[in-house]
């Protein structure tokens, strides 16, 4: 890997924006969004001195919230890892790449809201579609910034494999699109299809 100067840019690379500033912003928003997910797990007020049976019943009612919390947390973690792999291939970034990244981060910050919505209304199709569309937007924007960076080798190191990273980057958007179609077809628990992501990723080559 090429040596980087104190600004986070590869030594000898064309002038552009320092990568470390973008990485710091991205890391902060991902950390904030992943931490904020826990707000969907509020314990109801007045739940004191419960019997074991009542406590178990209350926790059983929280299973949809817990499921969507874990699902969103690990999907955000996967997005963060993919973003880290993308940045590792960049020799420089420009203003357009930054704005694509910032737009993607706007939807990352929205995930706690969409998780809270689907946790509160797990049987509502519209809530599922909002959550899945949120993940679809993030996936498409991260895929778009990768296509932008690799087009004609615009921002990446020479020899970067465009299609290897692209195949992995399109997994979540494709699964999200299928989930939305299933939700619109009336399948309440359409988010279960996200369990296929680790299986699909296992058969794809690593992005780096």
Backbone as CSV, one residue per row, in Angstrom:
resi,resn,N_x,N_y,N_z,CA_x,CA_y,CA_z,C_x,C_y,C_z
1,UNK,0.855,-1.205,0.000,0.000,0.000,0.000,0.880,1.240,0.000
2,UNK,0.494,2.238,-0.777,1.298,3.438,-0.894,1.370,4.188,0.424
3,UNK,2.510,4.886,0.625,2.694,5.649,1.842,1.808,6.889,1.824
4,UNK,1.251,7.248,3.003,0.399,8.431,3.117,1.124,9.523,3.862
5,UNK,0.819,10.762,3.501,1.418,11.885,4.230,0.580,12.208,5.451
6,UNK,0.925,13.310,6.116,0.269,13.641,7.382,-1.192,14.037,7.203
7,UNK,-1.655,14.322,6.000,-3.054,14.678,5.769,-3.919,13.469,5.478
8,UNK,-3.295,12.286,5.358,-4.071,11.097,5.027,-4.092,10.828,3.529
9,UNK,-3.399,11.655,2.725,-3.366,11.479,1.280,-2.090,10.768,0.895
10,UNK,-2.145,9.909,-0.109,-0.960,9.198,-0.561,0.088,10.184,-1.054
11,UNK,1.310,9.907,-0.655,2.401,10.746,-1.111,2.500,10.654,-2.626
12,UNK,2.553,11.771,-3.297,2.651,11.785,-4.741,1.315,11.733,-5.451
13,UNK,0.210,11.592,-4.718,-1.111,11.531,-5.338,-1.546,12.931,-5.762
14,UNK,-2.445,13.040,-6.751,-2.943,14.364,-7.138,-3.662,15.046,-5.987
15,UNK,-3.689,16.380,-6.051,-4.284,17.138,-4.955,-5.768,16.814,-4.819
16,UNK,-6.246,16.794,-3.593,-7.653,16.504,-3.326,-7.932,16.750,-1.863
17,UNK,-9.046,16.218,-1.377,-9.405,16.364,0.023,-8.734,15.271,0.856
18,UNK,-8.324,15.571,2.088,-7.688,14.534,2.924,-8.680,13.461,3.329
19,UNK,-8.266,12.211,3.171,-9.155,11.092,3.489,-9.454,10.999,4.974
20,UNK,-8.497,11.382,5.825,-8.699,11.161,7.261,-9.848,11.980,7.826
21,UNK,-10.133,13.165,7.238,-11.268,13.956,7.704,-12.591,13.257,7.375
22,UNK,-12.686,12.700,6.186,-13.890,11.974,5.794,-14.072,10.725,6.651
23,UNK,-12.983,10.015,6.907,-13.055,8.801,7.729,-13.498,9.138,9.149
24,UNK,-12.999,10.247,9.690,-13.377,10.642,11.052,-14.871,10.943,11.134
25,UNK,-15.395,11.673,10.142,-16.825,11.976,10.116,-17.646,10.693,9.970
26,UNK,-17.217,9.831,9.066,-17.932,8.570,8.836,-17.931,7.697,10.077
27,UNK,-16.782,7.559,10.703,-16.694,6.741,11.917,-17.596,7.290,13.009
28,UNK,-17.614,8.618,13.161,-18.429,9.229,14.207,-19.916,9.007,13.989
29,UNK,-20.374,9.163,12.753,-21.802,8.989,12.476,-22.207,7.523,12.605
30,UNK,-21.385,6.614,12.145,-21.691,5.196,12.321,-21.748,4.840,13.805
31,UNK,-20.780,5.321,14.574,-20.763,5.025,16.009,-21.998,5.588,16.693
32,UNK,-22.375,6.811,16.327,-23.549,7.443,16.928,-24.819,6.669,16.564
33,UNK,-24.966,6.324,15.283,-26.172,5.620,14.834,-26.276,4.240,15.474
34,UNK,-25.157,3.514,15.562,-25.177,2.166,16.139,-25.481,2.212,17.631
35,UNK,-25.014,3.258,18.302,-25.302,3.409,19.730,-26.750,3.819,19.951
36,UNK,-27.238,4.715,19.086,-28.590,5.237,19.236,-29.660,4.175,18.980
37,UNK,-29.293,3.074,18.331,-30.256,2.000,18.070,-30.905,1.479,19.354
38,UNK,-30.183,1.600,20.458,-30.674,1.025,21.707,-31.916,1.756,22.222
39,UNK,-32.208,2.940,21.697,-33.404,3.657,22.167,-34.689,2.918,21.800
40,UNK,-34.602,1.993,20.854,-35.788,1.214,20.491,-36.095,0.133,21.515
41,UNK,-35.270,0.024,22.548,-35.429,-1.043,23.544,-35.851,-0.483,24.900
42,UNK,-36.611,0.590,24.921,-37.058,1.200,26.177,-37.909,0.221,26.987
43,UNK,-37.646,0.171,28.291,-38.494,-0.605,29.202,-39.698,0.253,29.556
44,UNK,-40.925,-0.271,29.443,-42.114,0.544,29.731,-42.099,1.094,31.154
45,UNK,-42.561,2.321,31.308,-42.653,2.911,32.642,-43.702,2.162,33.463
46,UNK,-43.416,2.052,34.734,-44.343,1.354,35.610,-44.078,-0.132,35.711
47,UNK,-43.048,-0.619,34.967,-42.740,-2.054,35.011,-41.814,-2.321,36.190
48,UNK,-42.394,-2.386,37.388,-41.617,-2.608,38.606,-42.198,-3.803,39.374
49,UNK,-41.331,-4.449,40.119,-41.737,-5.563,40.984,-42.551,-6.603,40.214
50,UNK,-42.075,-6.957,39.042,-42.762,-7.951,38.230,-42.433,-9.353,38.703
51,UNK,-43.375,-10.258,38.544,-43.081,-11.668,38.788,-42.235,-12.185,37.632
52,UNK,-41.607,-13.353,37.853,-40.784,-13.925,36.786,-41.606,-14.176,35.531
53,UNK,-42.841,-14.665,35.715,-43.694,-14.951,34.564,-44.047,-13.675,33.809
54,UNK,-44.338,-12.597,34.558,-44.686,-11.333,33.915,-43.478,-10.734,33.197
55,UNK,-42.304,-10.890,33.810,-41.086,-10.386,33.182,-40.793,-11.138,31.889
56,UNK,-40.948,-12.457,31.919,-40.732,-13.258,30.719,-41.714,-12.867,29.621
57,UNK,-42.967,-12.619,30.005,-43.972,-12.222,29.028,-43.627,-10.865,28.421
58,UNK,-43.127,-9.946,29.262,-42.748,-8.637,28.764,-41.570,-8.750,27.792
59,UNK,-40.584,-9.576,28.138,-39.427,-9.757,27.265,-39.822,-10.424,25.953
60,UNK,-40.776,-11.328,26.019,-41.256,-11.977,24.791,-41.871,-10.941,23.856
61,UNK,-42.538,-9.951,24.445,-43.108,-8.886,23.634,-42.053,-8.000,22.999
62,UNK,-40.842,-8.061,23.537,-39.749,-7.258,22.999,-38.958,-7.970,21.913
63,UNK,-39.314,-9.201,21.585,-38.551,-9.950,20.584,-38.469,-9.235,19.233
64,UNK,-39.568,-8.646,18.726,-39.428,-7.905,17.463,-38.434,-6.744,17.564
65,UNK,-38.474,-6.028,18.700,-37.534,-4.919,18.894,-36.091,-5.423,18.933
66,UNK,-35.867,-6.505,19.669,-34.523,-7.063,19.780,-34.031,-7.568,18.436
67,UNK,-34.915,-8.241,17.705,-34.535,-8.763,16.393,-34.099,-7.634,15.467
68,UNK,-34.872,-6.570,15.381,-34.538,-5.483,14.476,-33.346,-4.674,14.981
69,UNK,-33.150,-4.637,16.299,-31.949,-3.987,16.842,-30.693,-4.729,16.385
70,UNK,-30.674,-6.055,16.594,-29.500,-6.838,16.186,-29.309,-6.794,14.677
71,UNK,-30.399,-6.894,13.928,-30.312,-6.856,12.471,-29.693,-5.551,12.001
72,UNK,-30.218,-4.423,12.474,-29.708,-3.122,12.047,-28.269,-2.909,12.502
73,UNK,-27.942,-3.346,13.717,-26.587,-3.153,14.239,-25.562,-3.857,13.351
74,UNK,-25.840,-5.106,13.015,-24.863,-5.864,12.237,-24.827,-5.430,10.780
75,UNK,-25.955,-4.959,10.235,-25.924,-4.435,8.877,-25.127,-3.132,8.827
76,UNK,-25.319,-2.263,9.822,-24.509,-1.049,9.882,-23.026,-1.390,10.043
77,UNK,-22.734,-2.402,10.844,-21.338,-2.825,10.996,-20.772,-3.298,9.661
78,UNK,-21.594,-4.028,8.887,-21.151,-4.493,7.574,-20.915,-3.314,6.626
79,UNK,-21.793,-2.315,6.682,-21.591,-1.113,5.864,-20.305,-0.408,6.260
80,UNK,-20.048,-0.312,7.558,-18.828,0.367,8.023,-17.578,-0.365,7.540
81,UNK,-17.593,-1.698,7.633,-16.453,-2.493,7.169,-16.251,-2.305,5.666
82,UNK,-17.360,-2.312,4.901,-17.273,-2.125,3.454,-16.718,-0.741,3.117
83,UNK,-17.162,0.272,3.886,-16.659,1.627,3.660,-15.167,1.701,3.939
84,UNK,-14.728,1.039,5.012,-13.303,1.004,5.338,-12.501,0.363,4.201
85,UNK,-13.038,-0.731,3.632,-12.353,-1.400,2.528,-12.304,-0.494,1.301
86,UNK,-13.383,0.246,1.047,-13.394,1.179,-0.074,-12.300,2.231,0.077
87,UNK,-12.274,2.858,1.233,-11.334,3.965,1.459,-9.894,3.482,1.340
88,UNK,-9.658,2.237,1.711,-8.307,1.685,1.639,-7.792,1.639,0.199
89,UNK,-8.712,1.580,-0.765,-8.322,1.529,-2.179,-8.180,2.913,-2.798
90,UNK,-8.564,3.965,-2.074,-8.546,5.313,-2.644,-7.166,5.942,-2.535
91,UNK,-6.750,6.588,-3.605,-5.505,7.350,-3.531,-5.787,8.824,-3.221
92,UNK,-7.022,9.267,-3.513,-7.421,10.646,-3.258,-8.938,10.697,-3.329
93,UNK,-9.542,11.707,-2.726,-10.991,11.907,-2.856,-11.242,13.323,-3.351
94,UNK,-12.409,13.513,-3.985,-12.745,14.851,-4.473,-14.086,15.291,-3.898
95,UNK,-14.527,16.475,-4.294,-15.740,17.067,-3.728,-16.976,16.223,-4.036
96,UNK,-17.083,15.689,-5.245,-18.257,14.898,-5.604,-18.318,13.616,-4.788
97,UNK,-17.179,12.969,-4.616,-17.142,11.758,-3.792,-17.576,12.074,-2.363
98,UNK,-17.101,13.215,-1.848,-17.467,13.617,-0.495,-18.978,13.802,-0.351
99,UNK,-19.617,14.423,-1.339,-21.050,14.661,-1.240,-21.861,13.375,-1.355
100,UNK,-21.379,12.420,-2.154,-22.047,11.111,-2.185,-21.937,10.450,-0.817
101,UNK,-20.757,10.532,-0.220,-20.533,9.934,1.095,-21.396,10.607,2.164
102,UNK,-21.476,11.937,2.125,-22.277,12.671,3.109,-23.756,12.325,2.977
103,UNK,-24.229,12.174,1.745,-25.625,11.793,1.536,-25.897,10.403,2.089
104,UNK,-24.954,9.493,1.891,-25.099,8.151,2.461,-25.145,8.206,3.981
105,UNK,-24.315,9.049,4.578,-24.295,9.177,6.035,-25.601,9.755,6.574
106,UNK,-26.278,10.584,5.779,-27.579,11.101,6.194,-28.559,9.945,6.419
107,UNK,-28.524,8.951,5.535,-29.404,7.798,5.688,-28.926,6.852,6.791
108,UNK,-27.602,6.810,7.026,-27.086,6.027,8.153,-27.645,6.583,9.460
109,UNK,-27.638,7.916,9.589,-28.148,8.556,10.808,-29.645,8.346,10.978
110,UNK,-30.347,8.011,9.890,-31.792,7.801,9.936,-32.165,6.389,10.411
111,UNK,-31.204,5.475,10.422,-31.497,4.077,10.763,-32.129,3.915,12.146
112,UNK,-31.658,4.595,13.197,-32.331,4.430,14.499,-33.821,4.759,14.447
113,UNK,-34.199,5.744,13.655,-35.622,6.073,13.517,-36.382,4.943,12.827
114,UNK,-35.847,4.432,11.724,-36.559,3.385,10.998,-36.614,2.095,11.798
115,UNK,-35.587,1.832,12.613,-35.608,0.651,13.481,-36.655,0.817,14.572
116,UNK,-36.721,2.009,15.167,-37.727,2.268,16.194,-39.134,2.133,15.621
117,UNK,-39.322,2.602,14.383,-40.632,2.525,13.734,-41.065,1.077,13.525
118,UNK,-40.167,0.267,12.969,-40.545,-1.120,12.698,-40.623,-1.932,13.984
119,UNK,-39.861,-1.520,15.015,-39.973,-2.207,16.304,-41.311,-1.942,16.977
120,UNK,-41.812,-0.710,16.825,-43.103,-0.350,17.423,-44.278,-0.899,16.627
121,UNK,-44.071,-1.060,15.317,-45.168,-1.536,14.446,-44.683,-2.704,13.582
122,UNK,-44.315,-3.825,14.221,-43.722,-4.952,13.473,-44.680,-5.612,12.483
123,UNK,-45.968,-5.420,12.661,-46.954,-6.045,11.775,-47.453,-5.111,10.677
124,UNK,-46.897,-3.902,10.624,-47.333,-2.931,9.618,-46.395,-2.964,8.415
125,UNK,-46.959,-3.156,7.238,-46.165,-3.252,6.023,-45.400,-1.959,5.758
126,UNK,-46.049,-0.821,5.986,-45.395,0.459,5.696,-44.145,0.653,6.553
127,UNK,-44.186,0.216,7.812,-43.019,0.335,8.692,-41.859,-0.498,8.158
128,UNK,-42.170,-1.715,7.689,-41.128,-2.578,7.117,-40.530,-1.948,5.865
129,UNK,-41.376,-1.375,5.020,-40.887,-0.761,3.783,-39.980,0.436,4.089
130,UNK,-40.333,1.246,5.083,-39.479,2.380,5.469,-38.106,1.892,5.905
131,UNK,-38.065,0.867,6.751,-36.793,0.319,7.227,-35.970,-0.234,6.067
132,UNK,-36.601,-1.020,5.217,-35.891,-1.645,4.096,-35.446,-0.613,3.067
133,UNK,-36.276,0.409,2.836,-35.886,1.477,1.920,-34.709,2.280,2.470
134,UNK,-34.644,2.431,3.777,-33.519,3.098,4.435,-32.216,2.357,4.140
135,UNK,-32.238,1.033,4.323,-31.047,0.232,4.044,-30.732,0.207,2.550
136,UNK,-31.772,0.192,1.716,-31.566,0.227,0.267,-30.850,1.510,-0.145
137,UNK,-31.264,2.642,0.416,-30.643,3.923,0.075,-29.168,3.943,0.471
138,UNK,-28.862,3.435,1.662,-27.456,3.400,2.104,-26.633,2.537,1.160
139,UNK,-27.148,1.343,0.855,-26.417,0.429,-0.012,-26.188,0.995,-1.396
140,UNK,-27.215,1.620,-1.982,-27.076,2.183,-3.323,-26.092,3.351,-3.343
141,UNK,-26.105,4.170,-2.300,-25.192,5.315,-2.263,-23.746,4.882,-2.072
142,UNK,-23.506,3.886,-1.235,-22.137,3.392,-1.086,-21.672,2.698,-2.373
143,UNK,-22.599,2.012,-3.056,-22.254,1.412,-4.349,-21.953,2.507,-5.374
144,UNK,-22.750,3.591,-5.341,-22.545,4.689,-6.283,-21.192,5.361,-6.077
145,UNK,-20.781,5.542,-4.829,-19.496,6.190,-4.606,-18.345,5.280,-5.020
146,UNK,-18.559,3.959,-4.919,-17.523,3.030,-5.374,-17.421,3.074,-6.907
147,UNK,-18.563,3.068,-7.609,-18.544,3.165,-9.064,-17.922,4.486,-9.507
148,UNK,-18.244,5.553,-8.800,-17.674,6.851,-9.141,-16.158,6.845,-8.962
149,UNK,-15.701,6.290,-7.848,-14.266,6.298,-7.548,-13.469,5.442,-8.525
150,UNK,-14.080,4.339,-8.995,-13.342,3.390,-9.834,-13.517,3.641,-11.321
151,UNK,-14.443,4.508,-11.702,-14.653,4.771,-13.127,-13.387,5.352,-13.752
152,UNK,-12.831,4.643,-14.723,-11.585,5.045,-15.388,-10.444,5.237,-14.391
153,UNK,-10.527,4.527,-13.252,-9.482,4.644,-12.239,-9.402,6.028,-11.640
154,UNK,-10.549,6.720,-11.567,-10.588,8.140,-11.195,-9.907,8.431,-9.850
155,UNK,-10.249,7.669,-8.812,-9.754,7.990,-7.470,-9.004,6.845,-6.801
156,UNK,-8.933,5.700,-7.448,-8.386,4.510,-6.794,-6.956,4.216,-7.242
157,UNK,-6.303,3.371,-6.472,-4.957,2.936,-6.831,-4.996,2.091,-8.095
158,UNK,-3.955,2.136,-8.902,-3.907,1.302,-10.109,-4.037,-0.192,-9.747
159,UNK,-4.766,-0.928,-10.565,-4.920,-2.357,-10.346,-6.081,-2.725,-9.435
160,UNK,-6.839,-1.736,-8.951,-7.995,-2.035,-8.101,-9.041,-2.794,-8.897
161,UNK,-9.554,-3.873,-8.314,-10.570,-4.705,-8.969,-11.947,-4.077,-8.778
162,UNK,-12.482,-3.466,-9.832,-13.788,-2.810,-9.774,-14.893,-3.797,-9.451
163,UNK,-14.925,-4.916,-10.142,-16.073,-5.820,-10.040,-16.101,-6.586,-8.741
164,UNK,-14.947,-6.865,-8.152,-14.948,-7.578,-6.869,-15.646,-6.754,-5.801
165,UNK,-15.287,-5.501,-5.683,-15.937,-4.639,-4.702,-17.389,-4.358,-5.042
166,UNK,-17.688,-4.265,-6.356,-19.055,-3.962,-6.778,-20.009,-5.088,-6.434
167,UNK,-19.589,-6.325,-6.642,-20.462,-7.466,-6.355,-20.846,-7.488,-4.881
168,UNK,-19.880,-7.302,-4.004,-20.173,-7.317,-2.573,-21.011,-6.104,-2.170
169,UNK,-20.749,-4.956,-2.798,-21.465,-3.747,-2.448,-22.930,-3.765,-2.841
170,UNK,-23.298,-4.624,-3.786,-24.683,-4.664,-4.249,-25.529,-5.689,-3.511
171,UNK,-24.944,-6.456,-2.595,-25.695,-7.506,-1.904,-26.829,-6.913,-1.074
172,UNK,-26.524,-5.944,-0.202,-27.565,-5.359,0.653,-28.631,-4.644,-0.174
173,UNK,-28.272,-3.837,-1.189,-29.330,-3.231,-1.997,-30.250,-4.258,-2.663
174,UNK,-29.698,-5.332,-3.195,-30.523,-6.349,-3.851,-31.438,-7.027,-2.836
175,UNK,-30.883,-7.399,-1.682,-31.705,-8.029,-0.645,-32.780,-7.062,-0.167
176,UNK,-32.448,-5.775,-0.040,-33.427,-4.781,0.403,-34.550,-4.628,-0.615
177,UNK,-34.204,-4.623,-1.891,-35.228,-4.513,-2.931,-36.175,-5.712,-2.889
178,UNK,-35.617,-6.911,-2.701,-36.452,-8.111,-2.594,-37.342,-8.025,-1.362
179,UNK,-36.776,-7.550,-0.245,-37.550,-7.423,1.000,-38.713,-6.450,0.818
180,UNK,-38.484,-5.346,0.117,-39.554,-4.374,-0.124,-40.673,-5.007,-0.952
181,UNK,-40.300,-5.762,-1.979,-41.310,-6.429,-2.812,-42.112,-7.439,-1.986
182,UNK,-41.423,-8.171,-1.109,-42.124,-9.135,-0.265,-43.075,-8.428,0.698
183,UNK,-42.621,-7.298,1.253,-43.478,-6.536,2.165,-44.718,-6.016,1.440
184,UNK,-44.517,-5.488,0.241,-45.647,-4.975,-0.528,-46.602,-6.088,-0.955
185,UNK,-46.053,-7.313,-1.033,-46.895,-8.461,-1.377,-47.672,-8.974,-0.168
186,UNK,-47.387,-8.389,1.009,-48.161,-8.745,2.198,-47.433,-9.612,3.210
187,UNK,-46.133,-9.902,2.976,-45.378,-10.722,3.931,-44.900,-9.818,5.065
188,UNK,-45.483,-9.980,6.237,-45.213,-9.080,7.363,-43.746,-9.102,7.775
189,UNK,-43.163,-10.291,7.891,-41.784,-10.414,8.357,-40.812,-10.490,7.177
190,UNK,-40.927,-9.539,6.277,-40.069,-9.535,5.095,-38.599,-9.320,5.445
191,UNK,-38.330,-8.729,6.619,-36.931,-8.456,6.997,-36.142,-9.728,7.277
192,UNK,-36.826,-10.854,7.419,-36.133,-12.121,7.668,-35.179,-12.456,6.528
193,UNK,-35.468,-11.939,5.331,-34.629,-12.250,4.185,-33.203,-11.726,4.354
194,UNK,-33.016,-10.750,5.251,-31.662,-10.236,5.482,-30.738,-11.299,6.087
195,UNK,-31.317,-12.362,6.618,-30.496,-13.450,7.150,-29.698,-14.145,6.048
196,UNK,-30.075,-13.919,4.783,-29.354,-14.518,3.663,-28.026,-13.817,3.379
197,UNK,-27.858,-12.603,3.890,-26.669,-11.820,3.542,-25.360,-12.531,3.902
198,UNK,-25.186,-13.052,5.140,-23.924,-13.747,5.439,-23.680,-14.934,4.525
199,UNK,-24.743,-15.647,4.152,-24.591,-16.798,3.263,-24.119,-16.358,1.886
200,UNK,-24.714,-15.295,1.363,-24.309,-14.798,0.045,-22.871,-14.297,0.086
201,UNK,-22.524,-13.541,1.131,-21.176,-12.995,1.251,-20.110,-14.088,1.311
202,UNK,-20.480,-15.221,1.866,-19.513,-16.313,1.995,-19.042,-16.824,0.640
203,UNK,-19.893,-16.703,-0.365,-19.545,-17.238,-1.677,-18.993,-16.172,-2.623
204,UNK,-18.826,-14.944,-2.101,-18.232,-13.887,-2.911,-16.796,-13.659,-2.472
205,UNK,-15.908,-13.315,-3.413,-14.504,-13.037,-3.043,-14.420,-11.800,-2.177
206,UNK,-13.445,-11.724,-1.266,-13.289,-10.529,-0.431,-13.016,-9.312,-1.289
207,UNK,-13.391,-8.144,-0.754,-13.251,-6.904,-1.522,-11.845,-6.345,-1.479
208,UNK,-10.968,-6.988,-0.763,-9.590,-6.467,-0.683,-8.593,-7.608,-0.588
